Amino acid sequence: MKKVPHTFVIVFFIIVIAAVMTWFVKPGFYVKENVLENGVEKTELQFYYQDQLPEQYQDQYHSEPQTWQIFSALFKGFEKQSSIIVFILIIGGAFWIMNKSHAIDMGIFSFLKFTKRLENYRFIKYLGVDNIIIVLVMLLFSLFGAVFGMSEECIAFIIIVIPLAISMGYDSIVGVCMVYVAAHVGFAGAILNPFTIGIAQGIAEVPLFSGIGYRIFCWVIINIVTIAFVLFYAKKVKRNPKSSMMYDEDAYWRTHVVDGQQEYEKIKTKQSWYVYGMLLVAMAIFSFYYPKTTLTVGNASFTAPFIPILTAIFAIVGPLSLRKTVHNFILLILLYTIIYLIVGVMGYGWYVMEIATLFLVMGIASGMAIGKTANEIAKLFIEGMGDILSAAVVVGLAGGIVIVLQEGGIIDTILYGLSKSMTDLGKIASVEIMYAIQTIVNVVIPSGSAKAAITMPIMAPFSDLIGVCRQATVMAFQFGDGFTNMITPTSGVLIAALGVAKIPYQKWFKWAWKFILLMIILGGLLLIPTVTMSLEGF
């Protein structure tokens, strides 16, 4: 039997292919130029091949075919993805400390006992408790992706949900689908995502978050198809766990995280009360400095004393959780970590640094609560980072792919060539070609905001020439940006999610390609009404 290459080998092979392309694709660049239009000065992107660059740009824009740079690209890839790499390591270390308390295991055990009792209700038993859990969790994360663009943030939740999926009789792929796939399907069918819809509509000069009615419709349809696909696969795995391609790899989760569906001894420690006091004082200080928080969702915003309210609830619930066992208190810390993550992202624009810091505090507090010394906590943290190190390394390697394409100067050339292919086509064909271009470009530029900044200044004016509304062009960008993120090896978030889940990329590709193809076809069908029907906001 032929051995499947290691993920590191696959990524490096893609870097080599990218380097070979730089020898055969003519380098070129989009440059920003100020132009006067109806007496108003505007900034537009103008494409020049490297040998045709005006003199004033020649020093700024330069590229050369890549050879030995395939090795330096690895170093630069680590630099480029450094924030995500550090984020992964901190998350891994923090959760390793928490996992040693067995609080999550106890929480899962209690949750499963509760769901078994729900099967006494005939209607719930008919629907299936496990099916309801999968649907609700997926809808929650899909909504996060659609509303505030959850992407990197979902990596931390994978460590929580995969043990739950394994405990329910599924595999790690189902766990990743419940969090990562759900969030990115929501990202693709975005309703108010400021990182894609907000930027793209701003560049296209259409009202911010307009056309929301049809976007909600698309989000619903995409989620129905996705959840049905995942439930069908989950049912197959539940019926025969060994049918999962991840059965052998999931032995890690079965033996190291989900420890035999057992109850753990209830413990109490004095240190947990000290941790409660320190956290309460910290929250009280935050309440003083941030008495009111404005949560922003699209154009809508809501202001309330969220942090003081959370502090007051913690002051009451904390002692109650400590009365029985420290495990309940650690689960409360985990819950508050998630709540603060949501408030921080929506209210204060938190990103990976702030979120990693939040989870680091969670890990240290969990270790202190179970009576670990500072040296023991540090040792556990290092063990956790070591356990997840391979995931962080792959993220850095994948960053090298984009570095080679950028330094070879062929990303803009590829984009320019694709845009030229849309001449003399009908409206439906044109919007589908735009969609195809955005899908292809997403393989080399997985960042939605970066791709919007590069492609929308070209696509928006072009849509005027062919009679396609700019809103339809934004939809083509939206779908093209979202679906292939779940399979392209240049996506740092995908590689990080698979690394955390301990799913080899080649196995994920084997499972995901049919689903991604289905999503791409569905996106193409949902684009047709944008040019054939009169839709509000289009």
N, C-alpha and C positions, 0 to 999 in steps of 0.2 A: 504494500500500500504506500502510495506516494505521500510523503510528509508535507503538511501545509506549512508554508513559510511563517516565521515568527512575525508579529506585528511590526517590530523594529525593521525587519528586512523589507517588508512590504512598503513602509513609509520611505525608506531610503531608496528603494527601487523607483518610486514615484518621483523623488527628488532628481534622480538620474535622468528619467524621461523628460522632466521639465528642463533640465540643463541641455539635453539634446535638442529640444525644441528651440532654444535660444540661438542655435546655429542655423536654423532653417526659416524661422519667422523673422521678417524684417522689423527691427525695433522702431517704436514710435511713442509719442507722448501727447496727452491732452494738456494744454497750457491755458491758464486763465488770462483772458484779454478783456479790457474795458472797451465797450462800443457804445455809440450813441444811437438810440432808437426813439424816434419821435421827441427828440430833445431831452430824453432821459438817459443818463449814463447807466449801463448795465454791464455785469460781468458774465461773459460767456466762455465756454470751453471750446478751444480750437485745436484740431488734431494736426500734428506735423510728424512725418517720418523723421528719424534722427538725422539723416543726411540733408533734410530740407529745413531744419530748424533755423529761424532767424538768429542773427548774431547775438542778440541780447539774451537768448535762452540757452546758448550752447554750453556755457559753464554750469548752468543749473541742472540741465537735463542731459544725462550721459549714461550709456550702457555698453556692455560688451558681452559676447558669448561666454557662457559659463563653463568652466572646466574644473580646476581644483577648487573652485568656489563651492562645489557641492559639500565640501567638508567644513568650510568656514560658515556655510549657511546653517549648519547645525548649531554652531555657537550663537549666531545671530538669531536663530529661531528661538533659542532659550531666552535671549534678551527680549525678543518681541513678545513672548508669551510668559514673561517672568511673573506677572501679577497672577495669572491663572495657576501657574506652577506652585507659587507660594501659597495660594489659596487652597489648593488641593492638599498640600503637605500639612497645613494647619488644621484643615477639616479632618484629615485622617488621624492626626495626633489627638485632637480633641475628642473625637468619637471613640477612639481606642480607650481613652481614660473612662469615658462614660460607660462603654460596653463592659469594662471590668467590674462595674458595680452591679451588672445584670439587671439594671432597672428597666431597660428596653425589653429584655426577655420577659420579665415579669409583666410588663405592660401588655405585650403581645399575648401572653398566656391568658391574662384576665380578659382581654378584648375578645379572644377566640371563645372563651367560656360564655361571655355575654352573647356573642352572635349565635352560639349553639342554642341558647334559650329562646332566641328570636324565631327559631325554626318551629316552635310550638304554634306559631300563627300560620294558618293555612296559606294565606295569600303570600306572605314573605317566603314560606317554604317553597311555594310554586315558582316564584321569581328566582329564588336562590340567594341566600345571604351573601355568599362570596361574590356573586354577580353584582349585587347592589353595592358592595364595598368597592369593587373595581370601578363601576360606573361613577360613583360619587367622588372618589379620589381623582379619577381622570378629569371629570368635569371641573373640579376645583382648580387643578393645575392648568388646565386648558384656559380657564377664565383668567388666571394670573398671566399667562402668556399673551392672551388677547388684549388685556387691559393695560398692564404696565410692562409688557415685554420680558417676562421672566425667562431667563436663559441660564447664565452662569449660576444663578441662585439655586437652581434645582439640583445641582450636584450634591449639595449637602443633604437633601431629602432622600436621595437614592439610598444612602446608608441606612436610613430609617425604614423605608418602604420595602426594600428587598427582603430583609428578614421576615416581614409580615407576609409577603408573597410566598416565600418558602414555607412558612408555617401553615399557610392555607392550602398547601399541596401543589403550588405552581413552581415556576423556575425564575431565574434572575432576569430573563428576558421580559416576563410579565411585569416584574418589579420595575424595570427600566421604562416599560411602556406606560405604567401607571403614573410616572413622574415625568421623565424626560420627553418621551414621545407626546404625552398629553400637552405639556407646556409648549412644545415646538409646533404641534398642530394648531394650538391656540395662537402662537406667534405667526404662523402662516395665514390663518384666518383672522388676522388682527382686527379688533374693533376700534380700540383707542390707543394702540401701541405708539408711544411717542418716538421710539427709536427707528421705526420704519414708516408707518403711516404719517406721523407728524412731520418728519424730515422730507419724505417724498412729496407730500401735498404742499408743503411750504415751497419747495423748489419748483414744483409744477404750477404754482400760483393759483391753487384752487382753495376754497374755504377749508380751514383746518377741521379735520375729522368729519367732513361732509360725506354724504353717501352712506351714513351709518346704518340705515335700514337694510340695504342690500348686503352690507358686510355682516350684519347679525345673521341674516338668512344663510350666507355662505358658511359662517362659523358653525351654525347648527348642523347643516348638511355634512360638513367635513367631520364634525365630532361624531355624528351618527355612524358614518362609514368607519371611522377609526375605532370606535368602541366596539362595533360589531365584529370587526376584524380581530381585535384583541381578545374579545370574549370567545370567539370561535377557537382561537389558538389556545387560550387558557383552558377551555373545556377538554381539548385534546390532551394537554399535558396532565390535567387532573385525572383523566381516565387512565393514562399510562405515563407516569413520570419519566420512565426510561426512554420514552419517545422523544424527549427534549434533547436537542443537540448539546445543551449545557448541563446534562445530568452529571457528568463526571466532574466538571469544574465547580458545580454548585455544592459539591461535597464540602468545600471550604465554608459555605454559609451554614450548611446543615450541622457541621461539627464545631465550628468556632463561634458562631453567633447564636443560632437557634439551638439551644442545648437540650434537645430531647423533650420539649413540651413539659417541662417540670416547673414546679413552684419552688422558689428559693426561700431560704429562711429569712424571716422578717427581722431586721436589725434596727437598732437605734444608736446614735452616737451623739456625744456632746458637741463634736465639731460641726455637725449639721446645723445646730442652733446658732453657732457662731457665724456660719455661712449665711444663714437666714438673716441675721442681724446686719452683716456687712452689705448684703445685696439690698436690703430694705433701706439702709442709709444711702447707698449709691443711687437708688431709684428716687429717694426723697430729694437728693441734690439735683438730679436731672429734672425733677418736677419743678423745682425752684427756678432753674434756668430756662426750662421749656414748658411754661404753664399752659400754653396752647400750641396745638399742632394742626397744620393745614394739610390734609390729604388731598392730593391732586390726581384726578382720573380724567385724562383728556382735557377738555375745556372746563369740566366741572371741578369744583373744589368744596371741601367741607372742613370747617374749623371747629375744633372741640378740645377740651383738656384731656386728651387721650393718655398722656404719660401720668398725670396725677391720678386719673381713674385707675390705671393699671397698677400704680403703686398702692393705692388704697385696697384694691382687691388682693394683691400679694400679701399685704399686711394681715389680712383676715384669713386667707386660704393657706398661707405658709404654715402656721402652727397646726392647722387641722391636718395638713398632709404629713406633718412630722409625728403626729400622735401614734400612728400605727407602725410605720416603717420609713426609713430614710429613702427607700426606693420611690415612694410616692412623691417625696420632695424633689428628687432628681428628675422625675418625669415632669413635675411642675416647672423646674428650671428649663427643661427642654421646650415645654409649651411656651413659656415666656420668651425664650430665644426666638422661636418661630414668629410670635406676635410682634416682637420688637423688630425683627427682620422686615415684616410687612410694613410696619409703621415707618421704619427708617427708609425703606425704598420709596414708598409713596409720599412720605412727608418731608424727607430731607435729602433725597437723591443719593442714598447710599449705594455703593458699588462693592466690588470684591474686597477691597481693603477693610471697609467698615464691617462687612459681613463676616470676614475671617476673624476680625478682632472680637466680634460678638460670640462666635463659636469657641474661640480660644478661652474667653472668660467662662463660658459654659463648661468646657472641659476641666479647667482648673477648679471651678466651684464644685463640680461633681466629685473630683478626686478628694478635695478637702472634706466634703460632706461624708464620705465613707471612711474617713480617718487616715487617709494616705499622707505620708510626710512629703515635704517639698522634693526631696531626692527621689522618692517613689513616683511622684507625679511626673517629674522630669524624665525618669526612665520609661514610664508608660508612654509619654508623649513621643519619645524617640522611637519606641517600638512601633507606634502607630504610623509615624512618618515612613519608617522602613517598610511597613506592610503595603503602603500605597505608593512607594517611590516609583515603581515601574509606570504607573499611570501618569505621574508628573513628567517622567522622561519622554514618554510618547508625545505628550503635548508639545514639548520643546522640539522634538524631531519634526512633527507635523508643521510647525511654524517655519521650518526651513524650506518647505515647498514654495510658499508664497514669497520668501526672500529670493529664491533663485529666479522666479518669474518676474519679480520686480526689478532686480538688478540686471536681468537679461533684457529688460525693456519691452517685453512682449505682451503684458497684460492689456495695455491700452490699444495695441495693434490688433489683438484678437477682438476686443470690443468694437473697434472701428470697423473691422471687416464684417462682423456680424450685423452691425447697424446698416451697412451698405446693402445687405441682402434683402432689405425690406421694400425696395423700390418696385413700383408697378404691381402692387398686390391689392386685393380687395380688403374691406374693413375687417372681416373675420380673420382672414389669413394674416393680415398685418398685426392684429392684436395677439394672435397665436404665435407669430414669429417673435414679437416683443417678449412674450412669455418664455419662449424657448431660449432667447438670448439671455434673459435674466437668470434662467435656470442654469445655463452653461456657465455664465459669468460667476454665479454663486459658488461654483466648484473652486475657483481660484481666488475669489474675494468673498469669504463667508460672512464678513461683517456687514450687517444690513445697512447701518448708517453710512459706512464708507461706500458701499455700492450705490446707495441712493445719491450720494454726492457726485459720483462719477457718471452714472447712467442717466439719471433723470434730466439733467440739463440738455442731453442729446435727445432722449426719447420724447420729452414733453413738446418741444417745438416741432419735431417730426410728426407727431400725432396730429397737429394742426394741419399740416400739409396734406395728409391722407384722409382727413375727415373723421378721425377717431377722437372722441372726447378725452381730455387729459385724465379724467377720473378713471377711465378704463385702462389707461397707461399705468396709473398708480396701482390698480388691481393686478395688472400683469407683473409689475415689480414685486408686489406683496406676495403673490403665490410663488413666483420664481425664487424669491429670497428664502421662503420658509421650508419647502418640502425637502430639497436636496441637502439642507443643513443636517438632516438626520442620517446621512449616509456618506457625505464627502469626508475624506481623511484630512482635509485642510481645516476642518472645523475643530478648533481647540476644545470647545465645549463638548462635542460628541466624543472626542478621544478621551477627555477627562471623565465623562460619564461612564464610558465603557471601562476605563481603567479602574474607577471606583467600584464598579459592579463586577470586575474581574471577568469581563466578557471579551475574548479575543476579537479583534476587528474583523477577521475573515469570517468568523461564525456569525457575527452581527450582520455583515453584508449578505451572507447566504440567507439569513432569515428576513432581512429588511427589504431587499431589492423589489420583491413583488409588491409589498405594501407601498413603497415609494412610487413605483410605477403606477399603481392604482391612484395614489394621491395626485400625481402629475396629470393623469388623464382626467380626473375629477376637476382639477383646477382649470384645465382647458375648457371643459364643458361649462363651468360656472362663469367663464369669461364671455361666452357667446351672448348672453342677454345684455351685457354692458354695451354692445354695439348694435343689437337688433331690437331692443325694447326701450321704452321710455321709462327710466328708473329715476326715483327721487334722488337728487344730488349728482346725477350723471348728465 
